[in-house]
Amino acid sequence: MRRLLACLLLLLPALAPAEEMRLPPETMRLQAMSARFAPFEVRVDLSALPESERRALASLVKAARLTDALYMRQLWAGNGALLLKLQGDATPLGRARLDYYLVNRGPWSRLDDNAPFVPGVPPKPEAANFYPVGATKAEVESWLAGLDEKARAEATGFFTTIRRGTDGGFVAVPYSLEYQGELAEMARHLRDAAAATAEPSLKTFLESRAEAFATNDYYASDVAWMKLDSAIEPTIGPYEVYEDGWFNYKAAFESFIAVRDAEETAKLDRFGSELQWLEDRLPVDPSFRRKKLGGLAPLRVVNVVFSAGDGNHDVQTAAFNLPNDERIVAEMGSKRILLKNYQQAKFEKTLLPISKVALAAADQAYVDFDAFFTHILMHEVMHGLGPTNTGPDGSGGGVRAAIKELYSTVEEAKADITGLWALQKLMDKGVIDPAGERRMYTTYLASAFRTLRFGMDDSHARGMALQVNWLLDAGAYRVNPDGTFSVDMRRVKKAVEGLSRELLTIEAKGDYEGGKRLLERLVVLRPEVQAVLGRLGDVAVDIRPRFVTAEALEAEFP
């Protein structure tokens, strides 16, 4: 599988116009599906970096490329064989399948509820490739329930797969063993980068992360990542749990290799000092608020040079909030990374065109990049606020374990809606200019339609459907006679606070049944919403990066 990485990043040649006229319908359909992702050349100015740091950056790109192979293996056991087969089909239809396969990193169209687009493939496995083929969720749950506390913690941890042992029973296998070959090669590139860099905190992180790949203990390297103070900002390893559709336990490999935007990062310092103030005022019973947040909570604005694995398929990440280890979140907070060049591309190529269709004409002028950028920041901030454990004063177990498969949807909706709540609070306090209030709510409404287009299998889209329907029911969003949407500024603040309270309480209480009822009621696309989505056919859904600067780096330092 590792040897297939070069294939993943091939730029397939465009078909000539005469050839396009002869294409069969299925080929044209697949090309249209791929065209929903607007090409975006990722160019980053590295002129300020000395040679040592550019050399380190090149080694990091080499390591990051390997996460594609790891991620695809985690996604589905059949991915490697299918990729070889698609690569060998030189027909226009074969090329179209391969191209769209590379968009999705698999044979299922994520924007279309994971519908398969390659003949003969099974439905997308809900358990991905983290659990034994043929096992049922109930069997795994029963096995987990019978384990002692230490064994259960290992089996439900982020960094193990579940496999069948020689006796036919289940056994937890550490990632360091399951993915030993790929991780050893990635560690070699990380050590090369550590040897090249002159920045001490970067060297410490890279060496500790290389060691974690062998030991399966990521704690020390996550701490080093939190303390990273470097012009280069790498994120590489197993992080997000969205692909584990059974339990949201297992972390998928991803990479973001980026450089810090020092000027934009400095502008965000004003938010860092407000986090405890916001936590102390969350719209939830005071007993569920955290008396003291972790201390660091760094905020970084970066420009991506290269991304891979779970960090590069179909809809691109605009920001993230890591690590997910509750121990580190409790002790140190979490780091928020905003991908500015990706956000700018998304705003220009998707959000502005969407606003021309979805919003009333009088509201379109209020759609604003700064409002878009700032809410994404606050979304990531709010992932780090609110309950991480259930019960008063966090006396119960983890929220993720309590609400199981609901967690990703509930947490994404909570971060979104409490992000609006928090920005309003900071406007009321004077930290943010309150003159931007209408721009904030209007831009967020336009962005709702952008997120809903990601497909209802996506946790962010499901969380957005929940929010849109709550706000419609509260009269905070209204549908105009021409089918466009507007914000009712008289009602939106109260509605935002009400939904914030609902979601925070579900998490704080670990209320699985209450969360399930809420999602069953509100995670739907209503006709008036579907009508707007249906009018967006010619608007790109998201961006498709081509890493021009990364390619130049690898040529400079082969």
CORKA-V583324 format. One record per pair of residues at least 12 apart in sequence whose C-alpha atoms are under 6 Angstrom apart, sorted by the first residue. I is the first residue (numbers start at 1). J is the second residue. If there is no record, write none. Layout:
# CORKA-V583324
i=I j=J
i=I j=J
This chain:
# CORKA-V583324
i=1 j=80
i=2 j=69
i=27 j=93
i=30 j=96
i=34 j=100
i=36 j=540
i=36 j=541
i=37 j=540
i=37 j=541
i=37 j=542
i=37 j=543
i=37 j=544
i=38 j=540
i=38 j=543
i=38 j=544
i=39 j=543
i=39 j=544
i=40 j=544
i=40 j=545
i=41 j=545
i=41 j=546
i=42 j=546
i=42 j=547
i=42 j=548
i=43 j=548
i=43 j=549
i=52 j=196
i=52 j=197
i=53 j=197
i=56 j=193
i=56 j=196
i=56 j=197
i=58 j=553
i=58 j=554
i=59 j=189
i=59 j=193
i=63 j=186
i=63 j=189
i=64 j=255
i=67 j=253
i=67 j=254
i=67 j=309
i=68 j=308
i=68 j=309
i=71 j=253
i=71 j=309
i=74 j=129
i=75 j=128
i=75 j=129
i=76 j=128
i=76 j=129
i=77 j=129
i=86 j=98
i=103 j=313
i=103 j=314
i=104 j=313
i=104 j=314
i=111 j=454
i=111 j=455
i=112 j=455
i=113 j=455
i=113 j=457
i=126 j=245
i=127 j=244
i=127 j=245
i=127 j=246
i=130 j=161
i=131 j=162
i=132 j=163
i=155 j=172
i=156 j=249
i=158 j=249
i=158 j=250
i=158 j=251
i=159 j=175
i=160 j=172
i=160 j=173
i=160 j=174
i=160 j=175
i=161 j=173
i=176 j=213
i=176 j=214
i=176 j=216
i=183 j=213
i=187 j=210
i=190 j=206
i=194 j=206
i=201 j=228
i=205 j=221
i=205 j=224
i=205 j=225
i=208 j=221
i=209 j=221
i=231 j=259
i=231 j=260
i=232 j=259
i=233 j=258
i=233 j=259
i=234 j=256
i=234 j=257
i=234 j=258
i=235 j=255
i=235 j=256
i=236 j=254
i=236 j=255
i=237 j=253
i=237 j=254
i=238 j=251
i=238 j=252
i=238 j=253
i=239 j=251
i=239 j=252
i=240 j=252
i=247 j=404
i=247 j=405
i=248 j=405
i=253 j=309
i=253 j=310
i=254 j=308
i=254 j=309
i=254 j=310
i=254 j=311
i=255 j=307
i=255 j=308
i=255 j=311
i=256 j=307
i=257 j=305
i=257 j=306
i=258 j=302
i=258 j=303
i=258 j=304
i=258 j=305
i=259 j=302
i=259 j=303
i=260 j=302
i=261 j=301
i=261 j=302
i=265 j=300
i=265 j=301
i=283 j=501
i=284 j=501
i=287 j=392
i=287 j=393
i=288 j=392
i=288 j=393
i=294 j=330
i=294 j=331
i=294 j=332
i=294 j=333
i=295 j=332
i=296 j=332
i=296 j=333
i=297 j=333
i=297 j=334
i=297 j=335
i=298 j=335
i=299 j=335
i=299 j=336
i=300 j=337
i=301 j=337
i=301 j=338
i=302 j=339
i=302 j=340
i=303 j=339
i=303 j=340
i=303 j=341
i=305 j=550
i=315 j=542
i=318 j=339
i=318 j=342
i=318 j=343
i=319 j=337
i=319 j=338
i=319 j=339
i=320 j=336
i=320 j=337
i=321 j=335
i=321 j=336
i=321 j=380
i=322 j=334
i=322 j=335
i=336 j=380
i=350 j=540
i=355 j=446
i=358 j=484
i=358 j=532
i=359 j=484
i=359 j=485
i=360 j=484
i=366 j=439
i=367 j=443
i=371 j=440
i=378 j=419
i=379 j=415
i=379 j=416
i=379 j=419
i=382 j=415
i=383 j=415
i=387 j=508
i=390 j=508
i=390 j=509
i=390 j=510
i=391 j=508
i=391 j=509
i=399 j=507
i=399 j=510
i=402 j=510
i=403 j=510
i=403 j=512
i=408 j=459
i=409 j=459
i=409 j=463
i=412 j=460
i=412 j=463
i=413 j=463
i=414 j=503
i=417 j=500
i=418 j=500
i=462 j=523
i=465 j=523
i=466 j=522
i=466 j=523
i=469 j=522
i=476 j=488
i=476 j=491
i=476 j=492
